[in-house]
């Protein structure tokens, strides 16, 4: 049985969304609600605003927590189940806290043939954290192995927060990028 806790040790097993990390924030700011309302007004069906509203939630909450998903549903007056389904389908929504700089490395076939696995290993060494472990102890880094960053002709590809580096990223370029992050020259994840 694929259950997080064997039935004999769990009196009340948690539903999938309840196993997600909790965020400190529970509601949107007034500015975020206005931004979501403006986006929703552009569509004949509010469901169409789910993706951009989830991006706003991720920005506001730091990651797409269950509370963030519920806030999106409330802001758009749509079913929570729809928002949860969308958020859990797309890998661009982080379901756990990430570091100030979230490093994503493509290891799909094109990037793998160009050294994607080796780049991922170097990123993990320099960041001091493995994929999916959450933020590093200093809160600066998190690492994720991803399937594709749409740069198949020029990999391996690295994404830092929302900025993509699709020209060959070697050790020198990686060090340059990470040093620039440490100096604060990149947008932080939640800003």
C-alpha positions as a Markdown table, in Angstrom:
| # | Residue | x | y | z |
|---|---|---|---|---|
| 1 | Unk | 0.0 | 0.0 | 0.0 |
| 2 | Unk | 1.4 | 3.4 | -0.9 |
| 3 | Unk | 0.4 | 5.4 | 2.1 |
| 4 | Unk | 2.6 | 7.8 | 4.0 |
| 5 | Unk | 1.9 | 6.0 | 7.3 |
| 6 | Unk | 0.8 | 2.3 | 7.7 |
| 7 | Unk | -2.9 | 2.1 | 8.6 |
| 8 | Unk | -2.1 | 0.6 | 12.0 |
| 9 | Unk | -0.1 | 3.6 | 13.1 |
| 10 | Unk | -2.4 | 6.3 | 11.7 |
| 11 | Unk | -5.8 | 6.9 | 13.1 |
| 12 | Unk | -6.5 | 9.8 | 10.7 |
| 13 | Unk | -4.5 | 9.7 | 7.5 |
| 14 | Unk | -3.8 | 13.0 | 5.9 |
| 15 | Unk | -5.2 | 13.9 | 2.5 |
| 16 | Unk | -2.6 | 14.8 | -0.1 |
| 17 | Unk | -3.0 | 18.5 | 0.3 |
| 18 | Unk | -2.7 | 18.3 | 4.1 |
| 19 | Unk | 0.7 | 16.6 | 3.7 |
| 20 | Unk | 2.1 | 19.8 | 2.1 |
| 21 | Unk | 4.2 | 22.2 | 4.1 |
| 22 | Unk | 2.3 | 25.1 | 5.7 |
| 23 | Unk | 3.0 | 28.7 | 4.9 |
| 24 | Unk | 3.2 | 31.5 | 7.5 |
| 25 | Unk | 0.9 | 33.6 | 5.4 |
| 26 | Unk | -2.8 | 32.7 | 5.1 |
| 27 | Unk | -4.3 | 35.5 | 3.0 |
| 28 | Unk | -3.4 | 37.7 | 0.1 |
| 29 | Unk | -2.4 | 41.4 | 0.5 |
| 30 | Unk | -4.9 | 44.0 | -0.7 |
| 31 | Unk | -2.6 | 44.7 | -3.7 |
| 32 | Unk | -2.4 | 41.1 | -4.7 |
| 33 | Unk | -6.2 | 40.8 | -4.6 |
| 34 | Unk | -6.5 | 43.8 | -6.8 |
| 35 | Unk | -4.0 | 42.3 | -9.2 |
| 36 | Unk | -5.9 | 39.0 | -9.3 |
| 37 | Unk | -9.3 | 40.8 | -9.8 |
| 38 | Unk | -7.8 | 42.8 | -12.7 |
| 39 | Unk | -6.5 | 39.6 | -14.4 |
| 40 | Unk | -9.8 | 37.7 | -13.8 |
| 41 | Unk | -11.7 | 40.6 | -15.4 |
| 42 | Unk | -9.9 | 39.9 | -18.7 |
| 43 | Unk | -11.5 | 36.5 | -19.0 |
| 44 | Unk | -15.1 | 35.4 | -19.6 |
| 45 | Unk | -14.5 | 32.5 | -17.2 |
| 46 | Unk | -12.7 | 33.0 | -13.9 |
| 47 | Unk | -11.2 | 29.5 | -14.2 |
| 48 | Unk | -8.9 | 30.9 | -16.9 |
| 49 | Unk | -7.2 | 33.2 | -14.3 |
| 50 | Unk | -6.1 | 30.2 | -12.2 |
| 51 | Unk | -2.5 | 30.0 | -13.6 |
| 52 | Unk | -1.7 | 33.7 | -13.3 |
| 53 | Unk | -3.3 | 33.8 | -9.8 |
| 54 | Unk | -1.2 | 30.9 | -8.7 |
| 55 | Unk | 1.9 | 32.8 | -9.8 |
| 56 | Unk | 0.8 | 35.8 | -7.7 |
| 57 | Unk | 0.2 | 33.4 | -4.8 |
| 58 | Unk | 3.6 | 31.9 | -5.2 |
| 59 | Unk | 5.1 | 35.3 | -5.1 |
| 60 | Unk | 3.1 | 36.4 | -2.1 |
| 61 | Unk | 3.4 | 33.2 | 0.0 |
| 62 | Unk | 6.9 | 32.2 | -1.1 |
| 63 | Unk | 5.7 | 28.9 | -2.4 |
| 64 | Unk | 2.4 | 27.3 | -3.4 |
| 65 | Unk | 1.2 | 26.1 | -0.1 |
| 66 | Unk | -2.3 | 24.7 | 0.6 |
| 67 | Unk | -3.1 | 28.0 | 2.1 |
| 68 | Unk | -2.0 | 29.8 | -1.0 |
| 69 | Unk | -4.2 | 27.5 | -3.2 |
| 70 | Unk | -7.2 | 28.1 | -0.9 |
| 71 | Unk | -6.6 | 31.9 | -1.1 |
| 72 | Unk | -6.6 | 31.6 | -4.9 |
| 73 | Unk | -9.9 | 29.8 | -4.9 |
| 74 | Unk | -11.4 | 32.3 | -2.5 |
| 75 | Unk | -10.1 | 35.3 | -4.6 |
| 76 | Unk | -11.5 | 33.9 | -7.8 |
| 77 | Unk | -14.6 | 32.3 | -6.2 |
| 78 | Unk | -13.8 | 29.0 | -7.8 |
| 79 | Unk | -13.6 | 25.5 | -6.4 |
| 80 | Unk | -10.6 | 24.7 | -4.2 |
| 81 | Unk | -10.3 | 21.3 | -6.0 |
| 82 | Unk | -9.8 | 23.0 | -9.3 |
| 83 | Unk | -7.0 | 25.2 | -7.9 |
| 84 | Unk | -5.4 | 22.2 | -6.2 |
| 85 | Unk | -5.5 | 20.1 | -9.4 |
| 86 | Unk | -3.9 | 22.9 | -11.5 |
| 87 | Unk | -1.2 | 23.6 | -8.9 |
| 88 | Unk | -0.3 | 20.0 | -8.4 |
| 89 | Unk | -0.2 | 19.3 | -12.2 |
| 90 | Unk | 2.3 | 22.0 | -13.1 |
| 91 | Unk | 5.9 | 21.7 | -11.9 |
| 92 | Unk | 6.4 | 25.5 | -12.0 |
| 93 | Unk | 4.5 | 25.8 | -8.8 |
| 94 | Unk | 6.7 | 25.0 | -5.8 |
| 95 | Unk | 4.9 | 23.0 | -3.2 |
| 96 | Unk | 7.5 | 23.5 | -0.5 |
| 97 | Unk | 9.6 | 26.5 | 0.7 |
| 98 | Unk | 12.5 | 27.3 | -1.6 |
| 99 | Unk | 15.7 | 29.3 | -1.0 |
| 100 | Unk | 16.2 | 33.0 | -1.8 |
| 101 | Unk | 17.7 | 31.6 | -5.1 |
| 102 | Unk | 16.0 | 28.6 | -6.5 |
| 103 | Unk | 18.3 | 26.8 | -8.9 |
| 104 | Unk | 16.7 | 24.5 | -11.5 |
| 105 | Unk | 18.8 | 22.3 | -13.7 |
| 106 | Unk | 17.5 | 20.5 | -16.8 |
| 107 | Unk | 18.6 | 16.9 | -17.1 |
| 108 | Unk | 16.3 | 15.9 | -20.0 |
| 109 | Unk | 17.9 | 14.2 | -23.0 |
| 110 | Unk | 19.4 | 17.2 | -24.8 |
| 111 | Unk | 20.8 | 18.7 | -21.7 |
| 112 | Unk | 21.9 | 15.3 | -20.3 |
| 113 | Unk | 23.9 | 14.8 | -23.5 |
| 114 | Unk | 25.6 | 18.2 | -22.9 |
| 115 | Unk | 26.4 | 17.6 | -19.3 |
| 116 | Unk | 23.2 | 18.3 | -17.4 |
| 117 | Unk | 23.7 | 15.6 | -14.8 |
| 118 | Unk | 27.3 | 16.9 | -14.1 |
| 119 | Unk | 26.0 | 20.5 | -13.9 |
| 120 | Unk | 23.3 | 19.3 | -11.4 |
| 121 | Unk | 26.0 | 17.7 | -9.3 |
| 122 | Unk | 28.1 | 20.9 | -9.3 |
| 123 | Unk | 25.1 | 23.0 | -8.4 |
| 124 | Unk | 24.3 | 20.7 | -5.5 |
| 125 | Unk | 27.9 | 20.8 | -4.2 |
| 126 | Unk | 28.2 | 24.6 | -4.4 |
| 127 | Unk | 24.7 | 25.2 | -2.9 |
| 128 | Unk | 25.2 | 22.5 | -0.2 |
| 129 | Unk | 21.7 | 21.1 | -0.8 |
| 130 | Unk | 20.3 | 18.2 | -2.8 |
| 131 | Unk | 17.2 | 18.5 | -5.1 |
| 132 | Unk | 14.0 | 18.6 | -3.1 |
| 133 | Unk | 15.6 | 19.0 | 0.3 |
| 134 | Unk | 14.3 | 22.5 | 0.7 |
| 135 | Unk | 16.4 | 25.6 | 1.4 |
| 136 | Unk | 20.0 | 25.4 | 2.4 |
| 137 | Unk | 20.7 | 26.1 | 6.1 |
| 138 | Unk | 21.4 | 29.8 | 5.3 |
| 139 | Unk | 18.2 | 30.0 | 3.3 |
| 140 | Unk | 20.1 | 31.2 | 0.2 |
| 141 | Unk | 19.7 | 28.1 | -2.1 |
| 142 | Unk | 17.4 | 25.4 | -3.1 |
| 143 | Unk | 17.9 | 23.0 | -6.0 |
| 144 | Unk | 15.5 | 21.2 | -8.3 |
| 145 | Unk | 16.1 | 18.8 | -11.1 |
| 146 | Unk | 13.7 | 19.6 | -14.0 |
| 147 | Unk | 12.7 | 17.9 | -17.2 |
| 148 | Unk | 12.9 | 20.8 | -19.7 |
| 149 | Unk | 13.6 | 24.5 | -19.7 |
| 150 | Unk | 13.1 | 24.9 | -23.5 |
| 151 | Unk | 16.7 | 25.3 | -24.5 |
| 152 | Unk | 17.4 | 22.0 | -26.1 |
| 153 | Unk | 19.8 | 23.4 | -28.6 |
| 154 | Unk | 22.1 | 25.1 | -26.2 |
| 155 | Unk | 22.2 | 23.1 | -22.9 |
| 156 | Unk | 22.8 | 22.3 | -20.3 |
| 157 | Unk | 20.3 | 24.8 | -19.1 |
| 158 | Unk | 20.1 | 26.4 | -15.7 |
| 159 | Unk | 17.3 | 28.6 | -14.3 |
| 160 | Unk | 17.8 | 30.9 | -11.4 |
| 161 | Unk | 14.4 | 31.8 | -9.9 |
| 162 | Unk | 12.7 | 32.9 | -13.1 |
| 163 | Unk | 15.8 | 33.8 | -15.2 |
| 164 | Unk | 17.0 | 31.2 | -17.7 |
| 165 | Unk | 20.6 | 30.6 | -18.7 |
| 166 | Unk | 20.4 | 28.6 | -21.9 |
| 167 | Unk | 23.9 | 29.0 | -23.3 |
| 168 | Unk | 26.3 | 26.3 | -22.2 |
| 169 | Unk | 26.7 | 26.7 | -18.4 |
| 170 | Unk | 30.1 | 25.5 | -17.4 |
| 171 | Unk | 31.8 | 25.6 | -14.0 |
| 172 | Unk | 33.1 | 29.2 | -14.6 |
| 173 | Unk | 29.7 | 30.4 | -15.6 |
| 174 | Unk | 28.0 | 28.6 | -12.7 |
| 175 | Unk | 30.4 | 30.3 | -10.2 |
| 176 | Unk | 29.8 | 33.6 | -11.9 |
| 177 | Unk | 26.0 | 33.2 | -11.5 |
| 178 | Unk | 26.1 | 32.1 | -7.9 |
| 179 | Unk | 28.5 | 34.9 | -6.9 |
| 180 | Unk | 26.2 | 37.4 | -8.5 |
| 181 | Unk | 23.3 | 35.9 | -6.5 |
| 182 | Unk | 25.3 | 36.3 | -3.3 |
| 183 | Unk | 25.9 | 39.9 | -4.2 |
| 184 | Unk | 22.2 | 40.4 | -4.6 |
| 185 | Unk | 22.3 | 41.1 | -8.3 |
| 186 | Unk | 19.4 | 38.7 | -9.0 |
| 187 | Unk | 15.7 | 39.0 | -8.1 |
| 188 | Unk | 14.8 | 37.0 | -5.1 |
| 189 | Unk | 12.4 | 34.1 | -5.5 |
| 190 | Unk | 9.4 | 35.7 | -3.8 |
| 191 | Unk | 9.8 | 39.2 | -5.2 |
